[in-house]
Amino acid sequence: WELKRTLLPLDLLSFVLERDTSRVVPGARVKQAAGARGVQFLSPDASLSFAASQLLVNCDLFPKEFSIVVTVKVNRFSPRKKETKRDEKHAGIILGLKLSQNSLPCSELLRGQLWFNPLKKGLYVCDGSAWITVLEDHKRLDYVLEQQVLATSSETHDVEVFQIQDIGLMAAMAHRSSASGSAVYLWTNLGFRLYQNISTNGALSWKHFQIGKKAYLVVSNSGTETNKSVDKQPESDFSVIYKWSKRRKRFVRFQTLQTYCARDWEAFDINEQTYLAVANHRMGNNNHTINSVIYKWNRSTKSFEVHQTLITSGAYDWEFFKVGPYHFLVVANAFDGVTTSLDSVIYVWIDGKFQVFQTIKTFCATDWEMFQIGSRVFLVVANGHRLQGNGPSQYTINSTIYELDMSGRMFVRFQDIVTYSAVDWEFFSLGEEYFLVVANSYNGESYSLNSILYRWQGYEGFVPVHWLPTIGCSDWEFFSSNGESFLIYSSAKAPLSKVFKLKTY
């Protein structure tokens, strides 16, 4: 036998099988090509089709409606009931609905045999000892199922999902109320359950990070009522780093850092050094153009120290990412006291400091999310609303995906998506499919909106595939557990969070 890959339209599938052609079924016809006679199926079952994108992941020349078609040429065999060993060896394709690789052992007798499983959309070849995958379909999103409604002690601005060794999957939730503090939950067979309460003051976000084998959590506190005895500046507040105690199996207070209505923390490593960047949103009620700070871990003192300050305007989010040997940090600038039409800034690490790489016009930018599809690098911004002077706010606006142009060394506009006061994007993949989900929070009239799940469609960009009802959605997080995939969202307007299970087929 020999395998040939041919590019053909999706509705054309050919298996070249030299055998008796007098019993061709309806919808098929005999065809001769290059001296070989075969049967051409004009309308095969959908299970026989494979999208080209599964194999041509870095090729943009072919639209999705083209597929890879396997043409198999096998030796002639006798249609007798009792076949010889040589005939069995070259019997063509086994069509197995209920078989698996385990229940159909590959042996020397089956060397060269192809096995097609329509349920898994898999095509395999026996090499004499094991089944080798020729083509195999991957997980695909079927629908989204509500898994858990989690009642929280307060409205929640942010969820951070992370893993603690020997404990399991956990979620830290940044609750608005200072009275109840914030909560850390543990994932169980029944969903998330409360694990630890942590005292916070107007918490806006959490960030988990590790230094070596040590696990930490840092919270963005926005209130001004804690630590008054040590806070000499009434316009400042303090954010806190917590360290995981293996002995107590709890997070314990580790270090306090002065911040100004901190909206976000980002943790990253460069050249084996650990850094933390805080997005300082404003000082007092009116001063939004202030310094945000990058801290560096001092191995000698076992603490974070100021490494660099960067001027920001109502900073809402930091996003760190790497492209090849280069390290980038992008800030979401939201408001300067007058307008939300501002430049957000991408910085690149040069000689131990971040320097401006590119500025991008944004409108109350609240979040940046970097993701890669193959070798392509993207950045998507969540634009919150347009506001200039005393004019009305416009909440229904475009959020934008940018793609890195390697030759031009800059991010260029790739796709605009209409959003409703978007505050978060989350990128994830299932099998070889890629998704973005947006947190729509407000449309000018209501906080009860659909947040939308988009799927990557290649040259079409991202297209909407699921509409998820949310209330004042403030954050989305994707996580996996025991081979299953989930999304969790937090609400800044209701004391609840919801977990959705992603059903795949």
C-alpha positions, 0 to 999 in steps of 0.5 A: 500500500501507499499513502497519498495526500491530496487537496480536494474540496470537502465533498470529495473523498477518494479511496483507490481500491483495486477490487471488483467494481461491478457492485458500486453503491449509489453515490459512488462511481468508478474512476481511473487515474494514473493507471489505477482504478478506484471508487470515488464517493461523491457525498461521503459521511461527515465522519470521513472528513478532516479539516485542513487546519488540523494538518496545515496549522501554519498555512493560511493559503487554504480556506477551511472548506478544503480538506486533506484526503487520504488516497490508499492504494492496496494490493488486489485481494480475493473476495473469497470468505476464507482469505489467505494470510497474504490477502488478510495482510493487504485487506485494505481498511478496517471500518471499526465502530466499536473497536479500539486500539486495545481491542484490535491488537496490531500484529505482524499479520496486520502490517500495513492494515489501515483502521478507520474509526468513524466515532473518533474520526481516526485513521491508523496504520499497523506497523506490525506491533502498534497502531500508528496515527495517520489522522485523528480528530481532537476535542471540539467544543459542543456546548457549555453547561452550567456546573455550579453557582457559587454564593460568595460573601460579596461582589467579586472583582477577580478570580485567580485559579492556580495549583498548590502542590499536594493540595490541588486546584484553588481559586482566590476571589477578590471580594469588594467588601472589607468586612468579609474579606476575600476567600480562597476556594478548593476544587472538589468533585462537587465544585469549589468549596470555601478553604480559607478567608483572608482579610482584604480591603476593597480587593480588586485582583489576586495574582499567584506566582512561584519563586522556586518551589515557594508559592505566593499570592498577592492582592490588590487592595484599593481601600484606605482604612487598613494600616492607618497607624503605619500609613502616613499618607491618607491617599495611599493604601497597602497591598499584601503578599501572602506565602503558602505555609506547607506546615499550616496549609494556609496562606500567611502574610509575608510582605506589605507594599504601598500602592495607590488604588492598585488594580492589578498585579503581574508576576514574571521571570526574566533571566532567572530573576522574579519581578512583580508589576503593580498597576496603580490606578489613582492617587486620591480621587482625581490624580490618575497620572501617577507611577506604577511600579515594578518590584524585583525579588531580592534573594538576600533580603527575601523581599521585593524591592522597587526596581523601576517606575513607569508613568501610567494613566489610570492603569487597570492591567499589566500583561507580560509575555515573551516573543522569542528572546524578547520580553514585553510588558503592556499596560492598559491605561484607562483614564487620565481624569478627563478622557478615556481615549488614551495611549496604552503602552507596550514596553520591551526589556532592554539592558535591565529596564523596560523601554517603550516599544509601541503605543496603541490608542485605547478607550478605557482599556481594562485588560490585555490578553496575549495569545499565540496560534501556531507561530502567530502572536496576538494581543487583544484589548478590552475597551471599557467605554468612550468618555471625553469631557462632560459628554455621555459615555459610550459603552457599546464600542469595539475591542480590538485584536492586534497581531505582531508583524514580525517584519515591521516589528509592531502590532497591527490591527487584526480584528474589531469585536463589538463589546459592552464595557468589556473588562476582561478577555480569556484565551484558551484552547480545546484540542486544536481549536482556539477560543476567546471569551469576553466579560461584557459588564454593562451596556449603558442600561443593564448589567445583565448581559451575555458574555460571548465565547468566540472560536478561531476560524482562521482567515475569518478571525474569531466568530461568536459561538456561545452566548453566556448570561452573566451579571456585571461580569468582571473576570473569566478564568479557564481551568482543567481538572481530570481531563475536563475543561471549565470556565468560571466567571465572577460578578462585580454586581452580585454575590455569586460566581458561576462555573461552566463545564465545557462539553466536548465531542 
